[in-house]
């Protein structure tokens, strides 16, 4: 039977050869917001994996929008030059559809790298003033963010626009707006972090207003022939928080603004949420969004097995899967999945000798055709 995971998928004007995409993964390895040699190695290994689409990690549109001082940005000429160096390298080794996730970390900014403690920076460590829809700390021991004024919001929208324009000059195929995981736009969307009394707080319509304004500005600034997507929350995993019902409404509004796809994740708005981890635990959110809005939808959340991913696509729960930790553990996951599912995917010619399709008839697993070595 033909694998559905390896069936083509159209997003915007581009046709992806399969339904496996690489999620943006923070590496905390930039220097002054500029991508480094680590990104060449890390993203290079993922670009030749056989996945059809690669989203580069959450990238701050201002210096203060970075999660840590070691996160990449796209707010300066130096950042743009560094990212173009990475993108040009990837273009030279892979046909993967390439984009970047544009982000602002909100009240979760100005923090340590995970392996240095996760918590907020101190003044001696270079902490900066964070921004949020409301002056509510993330948790005990975290500083209160500055509640954004209307002028703050307008200025930040323009920072998103400038970053999108830089991404276009770099030659990226798409940009993705980050609006989940408790970062700034997610903070606007969630009633747990947005207690504003103006037209940007209160009802879901009001809480969506600023994220949609930012999306609209990016869509207008990015070339029309390229696409813009979004990563959204399916749930805050807390009573009274952003809900699956809200996700459907937000995804429908994004689609009306020209959003080409959404990837549905969740959590991160508060640190004490009780998240029911398990294989595919967030897939039901994607399934509901897809079925009720018709937007191209990606699923995430402990998707690690090829048969599991195949079932998600075959059962209509999502249009594509977005893999993160599975790709870190096994950067050849798509190629190995193709073997398991009896499908084919791209191999760089330097690695083709490892592809089972080139093994001689009658050869056993592990004994490739050595005439090609």
N, C-alpha and C positions, 0 to 999 in steps of 0.2 A: 504494500500500500504506500502511496506517495506521502512523504512526510509533510505535514502542514507547517511545522516549524521552519522548514526550508523552502516554503513557497514564497514567491516575491510579494512585496508590499509597497504600495505607492504612498509617499508622503510628499505633499506639495507636487512639484514637477519631477521629483526624483523617484526612481524605482529601486527599492532595496532588494538585494537578491535573496535575503532570508529575514526571519523575524527575531534574530538575536542581536541585541544592542548592548553596548557597554555603558553602564551608568557612570556619572561623574563621581570621582572618589578623591577626597581631600588627601593631599600628600604632605602638606606642611613643609615644603622644601624649596620655596621661592626665596629670592633675595631682594628685599625692597620692592616686593610685588612682581618681580620679574621671574619667569620660569627659568629653570636651571638645567644642567646636564641630567639631573635625575629625571626630569620630565621627558627628555629625549629617550632615555632607557625605558622608563615605565610605560609611556604612551606608545613607544615604538613596539614593545612586545605585545600590547593589546591590539594595535593596528593590524598586525599580521596574523591575528587569531582566527580569522574567518568570519568574525562578526560583521554585520552590515553597516552599523552606525556606531560612532564613538563620540561621547560627550565629554569634553575636557572639564576638569574639576571646577567647583564653585569658585568664581572669580569676582573679587570685589570691584565695584564700580567707583569706589572712593577708597583712599587709604584707611579711613575709619570703618569702612564696610567689610574689612577682612575679619575673619574669625580670629586669626592669630597674626602676629607680625611676620609669620613665615608662609602665609597664604598668598596665592597669586592675585594680581590686580590687572585691570585694563583701563587705567586712568592716566597713564603717562606715555610719552613717546618711547621711553626705555622699556616699559611693559609691552608695548605694541611690537617693538623690534624683537624682543625676546620670544614672544608668542609666535610671531611670524617665523622665526628660526625653527621653532618646534613644528609648526604646521607645515612648513616647506619640507622639513625632513620626513614627516609622515606622508606627505604627498609623493615623495620620492620612493617610498617602499610599499605603499598600499593604496588601493582604490576606495578605502573605507569612507563613508559619508561622515564628514567631520564638523563638529560644532563645539560651542563653549556654553557653559551655564553662567549667566550673569546674575549676580547676587549682592545682597547687603545683609550682614549678619545681625543687625539690630542690637538688641540688648545682650545677645550672646557673643558679641565682638569683644576685642581686647582681652583675649583669654590665652591660656597656655596651650601648647601642643599636647595631644592626649598622653604621650609618654612622659610628659613633664608635669602632669597632674590635672589637666582639664580645667581647673578653676580660673578665676579672673586674675589678670595681672595686677600687681601692686604699682603704686606710683614710682617706686624705685626701679621697677622692671619695665617702665615705659607705658603704663596704662594710659588710655585715652578715653574721652567722654563718649559714651555710647548713645545711640538714638533709638527711640521706640515710639509707637503710637501713644503710649501712656507711660507715666513715670513709675512703673512697677518693676522692681527687681526680679530677675529670673528665679532666684531662690535666696534663702538666708545666706548671708555672707557675700552676696553679689551686690555690686553698686547699683544705685537707682539710675536708670537711663534718663536722658533729657527727652521730655515729651515734645515731639516734633510740631513746629508751627506750620502754618500754611506756606510760608516762605521757605522753610526747611524742606517741605515736601516738593515744592516746585523746583528747588535747586537740585534735589536728589533725582527727580525725574530727568532733568537735563544730564545728570551724570550717567544715568542708564542709557540715554540717547547717545551720548558721546562714546560710551563703551561699545554700543551696537555698531556705530559708525567705524570704530577701530576694527571690530570683528569683520566687518564687510571689507575694509581695506586689506586685512590679512588674507582674505579670500575664503573664509569659512563658509560652509554650505548652509549653516543655520545657527541660530542662537536659541537658548532655552532660558526662560525666566524662572528663577528659583522662588517658589512661594509655598514651601512646606518646611518641616523640620524645626519650626520655632524661630526661624530667622525673620527679618524685618517684615516682609510682605505677609508671611504666615502670621506674624504677630498682629497685623492689621485685621486679618481674616478671623482670628480666634477671639471669642468673647472672654476668654481667660486672660488675655493680655491687652485687649483693646477696651478701655473704659472711657473712651472719648465721649464728650457731650455734644459734639458738632455733627456735621453731615457725614463724617468719616467714622462714626461710632454708633453703637446701638444695634439697629436692625442688620440683618445679613446684607441687604442691599447697600446700606451705608458702609459696612465693613469691607465689602468688595470694591468700593468706589476707587480707593487709591491703587490697589493692585491692578485694576482694570485700566486706570489712567496710565500707569507705567507700561502695561502691555501695549496699549494703543500707541503710545509715543514710540516704543521700540519698533512696533510693526510699521509705523509710518517712516521711521528712519532707516530701516534695513531694506536692502533691495527687494523689490516686489517679487522677483523671480526666485528668490531664496525663501526658506520658510522659517517661521518662529513657532516654537513650542513652549510648553510650560510643565514644570513639576509641581504637583498639587498634593494637598493632604486629602486622605480619605477619612481620617478621624484623628482627633487629639488623644483618644483613648482615655478620656476623662469625662465624667458626667458634666453636662453643661458646656462642653467645649464644641469645637468645630466637628460636625457630624457627617455621616455618609449622605444624608439629605442635603446638607450644605454643599458637599462636594459636587453633587449633580447640578445644583443651581450655578455654582461657580464655573464648572466645566462648560455648561451650556452658554454662559455669558462669554467665556473666552472664545468659544467656537464662533459666536456671533461677531467677535472682533477680528476674526481671521486667524485664530490659533490653529495650527496644523495638526497638533497632537497634544495629549496630556499623558504624563506618566504619574500614576497614583501611588503615593507613599503615605507617610503620616507620622504622628508623634513629634516629640521634641519641644513642644511649647512649654511644658513644665517638666521638671526633672523627676517627679515622683509618680508619673503615670504608670499604671499597671498594664503593660503591653503583653498580650497573650502570644508569646513567640512560638512559632511552629512552622513547618514547611508550608510556604505559600500563604502565610497568615494575612497578607494584605491583598491577595488576589480578589477576594469578594468585593472589595471597594472598586477595583478596576472593572470588574464584571458589571457592576451596577451602573457605573458612569458610562461605560460603552453602550450598554443596552438602552439607557434612558436618554442619551444625548446624541449618539451616532458619531461622536468624534473619534478619530483614531486614538487608541488607548493602549498604553503600556502598563504591564504589571511588574511589581517588584515584591521582595520579601521572602528571603530564604528559598529561592528557586535555585536548586543545586543539581537536580537530576534531569538528564535528557528526556526521559519518559514523562516526568512531571511537566517539563516545559512544553513538550508535544501535546499533552492533554489540555493544558491551558489554552493553547491556540486552537486545537481541534474542537474543543467544547465551546468555543466562542466567548471565553472569559476575557480575552484581551487580543489585541492585534499583534502585539510583540511583547517579548520579555526583556527586561532591563536587568542586567547582571552586574554585581559589584564584587562582593567577597568571593563568590564562586570563581570570578576571573582572576582575582589575586591568587587564589589557591591553585588554579589551573589555567594559565594564560592560553592554553590550547583547547579550552572547553568547547568552543563551537566546532572545531575540527574533530574532536573526539565524539561529540554528540552526533555529528554526521555519520560516523562509523556505526554508532549504536543504532541509529534510525535508518540506516541504509540509504542515506542521502549523500550529496556532494556539496562541498563548499570550497572557497578559494584557499590555495596554499601558495606562499611565495615560491618561486621556482627553485630557490636555494634549498627549500625543505621538501620538495615534491617527492623525493625518494622515500619519505616517511608516509606518503599517502597510500592507503591500501589499494586504490584504483590502479596504481602502477606496479603492484606486486604481480609476479608471474602466476598464471593459473597453476593451481596445485601447490603453491608455496603455503607454508603454515604461518600463522601469526608470529611475528617476531623474526621472520627470515625474508627480508625484502629482496627485491631484484637487484643484485649487486652489480649487474651490468651497467647500471646508471650511476654508479659511484665513481 
